[in-house]
């Protein structure tokens, strides 16, 4: 597989080219192509778990390639690295998606070539946010995020910390909101980020834009 830089109309894009012939070309033709950050990569979906295949069949076609298991996201990330791309990773609950989330994700996407969002599962949201949360189940939150143009991939993880996601995905850039600093990141997450060589970026929050604030206003109606 050879990365090739092509230029058209003043813009640059990477393409992965495969030198294959005969039966191998026929096998490759069965695989959908990953279109992300200007790159085109052959993806074999034969190993997708049966439950994920069944769930994906009920989603709109353009979301099927966005919501991935962690193993699938790790494979996509490796393909992006091999094409000299930069994957940006962020994570969070994203319970009631609001304009603060959208602007944050757009800024995160601008820091690299592709943006992957790891969404906390329902049990971990309850641990982090308390009883009554999440408002929306993980599958719904993932689908709403996948509908955003700035988001390339979404995965659901079930631990409180994103340590395993960081280790598997090996992002070039890891992004958190302004309620964190590099020093206040969880120690295990810091270690995982150092191990994979990820750059950490802290993006400022938008004042007055939060899920907690929305819920408080709704309760006071």
Helices and strands as residue ranges (DSSP letters): E 2-8, E 11-17, H 23-29, E 33-36, E 39-42, H 50-57, H 61-64, H 70-82, E 87-92, H 99-109, E 114-120, H 122-129, H 138-146, E 153-157, H 163-169, E 173-177, H 187-196, E 199-203, H 211-219
